[in-house]
Amino acid sequence: METKKILSWISLLLGETLIIIGFILFGENLEKSTLVLNIVIASIIYSLFFTDILFSWINLGDKSQRKVGAIGVRWIFTWLYALLAIATMVVCNLLLNLSFPVQLFVHGILIFFLLLAFIAVISVSNKTKEVFTQENTNRNGITEMKKAITNLKNRMNDLAGLPEYFSNRIETLEDNVRYLSPSNNLEAHELESSFTNTIRDIHIAIDNFSMNEELINNNLKKCERIFHNRKQIHSN
């Protein structure tokens, strides 16, 4: 990775050097201020396209991949700016031979819109992360329900003499929870939390099943009732 980064920087500097040399060799008829302006604009265009090589937008550590979600928007604005900026340089210097202040003003307008485009890209990126975070929140409750049942079944395997009806009802609950869909509804999250806590109460009580059988049955009925209510709720 270090070698790639070093080579990338060398390539970036080499490309920038070639841009400057090219303008100096072929732009000798331009005024100095206009020449500098064109070099700066060409450098901006070059850096925009070189950014993805030097700084990858793919971050494996970011599960939301919010930057990836904005790549399409970013490239649309990058290409649009590049084409307009190049067209401006050609028209202003070769066709109309406009003065430096006019060229500076036109390029200033284009850079202003480029900055607005970057704001749009950042907004898309943040929205991608927001959606990912919301989806994770929606799934967390169901994930905890599944985890609680798994822990309960693991505990059941360590205990002998548990009634068959109890094991069958737990199996049924596990199968039912598997088909629940995530929801962004607050009531759904509350039901999921209540289900998880009730399963954990059962997990504690089964160590002395015969003494706690009535409590366990009541909690099982509660879990079945909670699941039924949760199944009726979908995303808003």
C-alpha positions, -999 to +999 in steps of 0.1 A: +000+000+000+028+024+008+044+017-026+011+024-043+007+057-024+043+068-033+038+060-069+005+078-069+020+109-055+049+107-081+023+103-109+003+133-095+034+155-094+045+143-129+011+150-144+010+185-128+045+192-142+035+182-177+004+205-175+025+234-165+052+227-192+025+222-218+008+256-211+042+274-210+052+258-244+019+262-262+005+293-244+033+317-251+008+341-268-013+344-236-009+371-211+009+360-179-022+363-157-044+344-182-017+317-185-016+313-148-054+311-146-055+284-173-028+264-155-048+267-122-081+256-139-064+227-157-048+216-124-082+216-107-097+195-134-067+171-133-068+168-095-106+160-096-100+130-118-069+120-100-085+120-065-100+085-069-066+070-077-048+087-048-076+085-023-099+055-028-135+061-020-139+024-010-134+021+028-138-015+039-140-003+075-171+017+068-200-007+066-224+020+055-201+027+024-216+062+025-190+075+000-198+048-025-234+059-024-223+093-036-198+083-063-224+085-091-234+120-082-198+131-077-187+118-112-217+135-129-207+169-114-170+162-120-175+155-157-199+184-161-175+209-145-145+195-165-163+198-198-176+233-191-142+245-178-123+232-208-149+246-232-145+280-214-108+279-218-111+271-255-137+297-263-122+325-242-086+320-254-089+307-290-122+319-303-131+351-285-098+361-269-116+376-239-097+396-213-084+381-180-111+397-157-139+382-179-123+348-179-117+349-142-153+358-136-166+329-158-143+304-141-153+318-107-189+310-115-180+275-126-160+269-094-189+283-073-213+257-089-186+230-083-186+238-046-224+236-046-220+202-062-196+191-035-222+201-009-247+179-027-223+150-028-217+153+010-255+154+015-260+123-005-231+106+014-246+116+048-281+104+037-266+070+028-251+067+062-283+078+078-303+052+060-277+025+069-279+035+106-317+035+105-318+000+089-293-013+116-315+002+143-346-015+128-328-049+127-312-047+161-344-056+180-351-087+159-314-096+162-316-094+200-348-116+199-330-143+180-299-141+202-320-144+234-338-175+220-305-190+209-290-185+244-322-201+259-319-231+237-282-235+245-291-235+282-319-260+276-294-284+260-275-284+293-306-293+314-323-327+315-359-334+321-375-304+305-411-311+293-415-317+256-443-291+253-419-265+266-392-273+240-418-274+212-432-240+221-397-225+221-389-241+187-421-226+174-412-192+187-377-195+171-392-204+137-417-175+139-392-149+149-370-159+119-397-145+095-402-112+112-394-081+091-376-051+105-397-021+113-390+016+120-421+018+142-414+027+179-441+003+191-424-025+172-391-017+189-408-017+223-424-051+216-391-065+205-374-054+237-402-068+258-400-101+240-362-103+245-365-095+282-392-121+287-372-148+270-343-138+293-366-142+324-374-177+311-337-184+307-332-177+344-363-196+355-356-229+338-328-238+361-355-248+385-383-257+361-406-276+384-407-249+409-411-221+383-433-239+358-463-216+362-441-185+359-424-200+328-458-209+312-471-174+318-440-159+303-443-182+273-479-170+268-466-135+271-439-141+244-465-156+221-488-127+226-460-102+220-449-120+188-485-119+175-488-082+182-453-075+167-462-095+135-490-071+128-467-041+127-447-030+096-426+000+087-443+034+084 
